[in-house]
Amino acid sequence: MKKLRAAGTATVLSPATEMQLVRWVNAYRDDGAPISSMMLRLKALEFAEATGDLNAKLRSAMDSLGVDVAYNVDQTPIFFEYVPKTTIAKKGVKTVWVRTNGKDKERMACMLLGSSFGEKRTPSLVLKTTQLKNPETRAENNRVRHGFGKVM
């Protein structure tokens, strides 16, 4: 049996609105009526508008807290080496060895930043580095460069 995701997970609808949409779909299925993706989309928009405008709630909360702009940051991994999961081999071969340089699991993070005004900032790359052994240089980097070295 296929596992179902929890209500409210990976959706912009609230769990209550999503359950209302599920009940609507089930009622149509019980009647034997077909449901197109456009019908589902329009009904979801109708339910979302009926439960209240999220943007208006967010703006009123920002006004009451004295916040001018809200930011959203997302991280996405970028792998240094992309190794294909499949390869071509002779018929009947059970094990095929693929050479890599050992960096197939190493990655960096790409930070994406956007504001509530629709501004998109320049992406930042975050790399893992090792701690410096020299305590004087490490202290200087922490004091002057927020922990970063002279060269990135």
C-alpha positions in Angstrom: 0.0 0.0 0.0 1.2 3.5 -0.8 2.1 5.7 2.2 0.1 8.9 2.3 1.7 12.1 3.5 0.4 13.8 6.6 -2.3 16.5 6.1 -0.8 19.9 5.8 2.6 18.6 4.7 4.1 20.1 1.5 1.1 22.2 0.8 0.0 25.8 0.9 -3.4 24.9 2.3 -4.1 24.6 5.9 -4.9 21.0 7.2 -8.5 22.0 7.7 -8.9 23.4 4.2 -7.1 20.3 2.8 -9.5 18.0 4.6 -12.5 20.1 3.3 -11.1 19.6 -0.2 -10.7 15.8 0.4 -14.3 15.6 1.5 -15.4 17.5 -1.6 -13.4 15.1 -3.9 -14.8 12.0 -2.0 -18.4 13.3 -2.4 -17.8 13.7 -6.2 -16.3 10.2 -6.4 -19.3 8.7 -4.5 -21.6 10.2 -7.1 -19.3 8.8 -9.9 -18.6 12.2 -11.3 -15.2 12.9 -13.0 -13.0 15.5 -11.5 -10.5 17.3 -13.7 -7.3 18.9 -12.4 -8.7 22.4 -13.3 -11.8 21.7 -11.2 -9.6 20.6 -8.3 -7.5 23.7 -8.6 -10.5 26.1 -8.8 -12.1 24.4 -5.8 -8.9 24.7 -3.8 -8.7 28.4 -4.6 -12.3 28.8 -3.6 -11.7 27.1 -0.3 -8.5 29.1 0.3 -10.3 32.4 -0.3 -13.2 31.4 1.9 -10.9 30.6 4.9 -9.3 34.1 4.7 -6.6 35.7 2.7 -3.2 34.6 4.1 -1.4 37.7 2.6 -3.8 40.0 4.5 -3.2 38.1 7.8 0.5 38.3 7.2 0.5 42.0 6.5 -1.6 42.7 9.6 0.7 40.7 11.7 3.7 42.5 10.3 2.1 45.9 10.9 1.2 45.0 14.5 4.8 43.8 15.2 6.4 46.8 13.4 8.1 44.7 10.7 8.6 46.4 7.3 10.0 43.5 5.3 10.1 39.7 5.7 12.8 37.6 4.2 12.8 33.9 3.2 16.0 31.9 2.9 16.2 28.5 1.3 19.2 26.1 1.0 19.8 23.8 -1.8 22.7 21.4 -2.1 25.1 21.5 -5.1 27.2 18.3 -5.4 30.8 18.6 -6.7 30.6 15.4 -8.8 27.5 13.9 -10.4 27.9 10.2 -10.8 25.2 8.5 -12.9 23.2 5.8 -11.0 23.1 3.5 -14.1 25.8 2.4 -16.6 26.0 0.1 -19.6 27.7 -3.3 -19.2 27.9 -6.6 -21.0 24.9 -8.9 -20.7 25.0 -11.1 -17.7 27.5 -9.1 -15.6 26.4 -8.9 -12.0 28.8 -6.3 -10.7 30.1 -3.2 -12.5 32.7 -1.0 -10.9 32.5 2.7 -11.6 35.5 4.9 -10.9 35.0 8.2 -9.1 37.3 10.7 -7.6 35.7 10.2 -4.1 33.9 13.5 -4.2 30.5 12.1 -5.1 29.0 12.9 -1.6 30.8 16.2 -1.0 28.7 19.2 -1.6 28.2 22.9 -1.0 25.1 24.8 -0.1 23.5 27.5 -2.2 21.6 30.0 -0.1 18.7 31.7 -1.9 17.2 34.9 -0.4 14.0 36.7 -1.3 12.1 39.5 0.4 8.3 40.2 0.8 8.7 42.9 -1.8 9.7 40.3 -4.4 13.4 41.2 -4.5 15.7 38.3 -5.2 19.2 38.7 -3.8 22.4 37.3 -5.2 22.8 33.6 -4.2 25.5 32.8 -1.7 27.6 29.6 -1.6 28.5 28.0 1.7 31.5 25.6 1.8 32.8 23.4 4.6 36.4 24.1 5.7 38.7 22.8 8.3 39.7 24.8 11.4 43.1 26.4 11.2 45.8 24.9 13.4 47.5 28.3 14.1 45.7 29.9 17.1 46.8 33.5 16.2 45.6 33.2 12.6 42.3 31.6 13.8 41.8 34.5 16.3 42.5 37.1 13.6 40.0 35.4 11.2 37.4 35.4 13.9 38.0 39.0 14.9 38.4 40.6 11.5 36.6 38.3 9.0 33.9 36.6 11.1 35.8 33.3 10.9 36.6 33.4 7.2 40.1 33.2 5.9 41.9 35.8 3.7 41.2 33.8 0.6 38.0 32.0 -0.1 
